[in-house]
């Protein structure tokens, strides 16, 4: 039985120490974001919102969330599993599936410059879907190709960002 599974005895508070770790992580990230915002230079004088405004807001929200999580943890609040959760938390992690996903992702990283995003994006989608249990390969390939080619055109034409076309250079 884990700390979360144990019922609290009368007069005791259940403390999930991992929540303190998460609160500390949020605090460190928030503090760094605020610090980093102080190093940004002013934008144009006529800009109503300067470039450093958004990082200050994000950093402040992270710091507030860190404090709120630490206070909630000190009060004994513990996360509860959703009633509709369809996984068994008592079972160990499926490291074989994680390893297969890492291989698919690594293949994408290694092949993207040579084959291009339109092809490796489809391979990434199909490989991930297959590893996670899909056995409708034709549909997965069609969806993967549509998503990868669509995202390639969205970045290249819509945003003006060059994504590697790979072997399809001149065709796309």
Protein Blocks (a to p, Z undefined) as FASTA:
>chain_A
ZZklpccdehiacddfklmmmmmmmmmmmmmmmmmmmmpccddfklmbdfklmmmmmmmm
mmmmmmmmmmmmmnopacdddfklcbdfkbccdfklmmmmmmmmmmmmmmmmmnomklmm
mmmmmmmmmmnopacfklmmmmmmmmmmmmmmmmmmmnopacdekjmgojZZ
